[in-house]
């Protein structure tokens, strides 16, 4: 197991927040504690990730301590160039060869299963991909997925992994048996959010990051039915905008 970066955060009364940004059809997740921030994905190239950052960060704070890109699809990386122009980034993690990083000669670190991004307040443990080498032609299945843990609260952030990867994670027993928040994979595509995953991790809330009236028909009816059948509360960015979870 590799540990990346021990970040000391000045503890005040300010709550830790995890924010699922409304970036349209894509993913953008901001984790913040006072003046420490971690950004997971940047949504498509539509400036919405910058709008989200401006809404939730102090105007004077132009540093992102961690930027993590789960995979190279444009609905997860499209806003990266704008973020790099607008914010100083200290550590960048990804699992792909990103053109914008190459153009600006910015170095990044690779992540694999069992690696941990650790801070003085919380951990982000990587559960996928299983190794540095791409093990499939499907870029989605090479997504960086992980468990964000803060005290007794756990979020499972799944990026765009498929049901096959979900089932492997269940079989490997690398996931907690009860989580609080599930970030639904691939914007509610029918290729993910399997019965096996839901029955194992038993989320209380499912967050779907998705664009209004998108051409893919996300979230798919069968995914919503699986969630509703289990009494899981569904929260959607296309209906609610940015979703902010404040952690005690």
Steps between C-alpha positions, in 0.01 A plus 500: 500500500628845411406814689496826310549829680429578862320831492464686827182701526444764763195374687241767574124495539449491123339179383648264247290510185471272200334673207368330189519781248234551239724480193238371258563157348819416686665473840656762726536446875651749744614403850586795719603579855570868566790580265574141388336364187493184294333502158397171339436544126416825322190429293472579127640808330216735594647721778259355756775358719642852541155627594472230765844579643418869510176428689661283766853634550612834645575747222858535624575125506648411162677178603376144464711269714392188309350451154403144410385405151327163506548429128552674171146535363409857408203518738750457784797695362344772283530771765856412603669760279284775651571376853875498437485857366297627795646307795840393621506123541739327738443129426331348197399134484362318198513169316527620141725688261326837502583737215448817703756386759748409228455835328570690821773257609321430827596183680242273659496185710328172418267326744403137543301283737606531867670839452378763744484878478519587868441822687487587867120485481400236248620226265427421138578133439528384140311181409540512120692459269675185629842595360688765302457327166172528319331164534218561254429695183208665676620833635209512743610181674843653560338787690643592838234407754538532873358526849501842666494457878443773758449375856208257467377636166589319176447600139558256214608697192474273197589722202383302192575139596271228364301235682779248428747712697242557774452126533876440514531752782221322689664160448837637612338642815682831463182701560334576835173319554316820586560842348318829537523647149543327164605707201313305233735383228497636145220753559239228548590289198338156485850347486558563870340528846450126518279312743813337644657836585185649650428193712856499633569866579139593591524876436260740669525759221586469131634807321467512122712759317319548172401765248143610428337327203830339401516299178592177682176473693686508833409407763345186357165380626634162613766667717243724668279197560787309667559793734132562574439130566750517789368825642819690412451876483587634154662842453567632147702799386269557202213554744670652805815668368809485724452257787685583820551247779627654824680257730503543876 
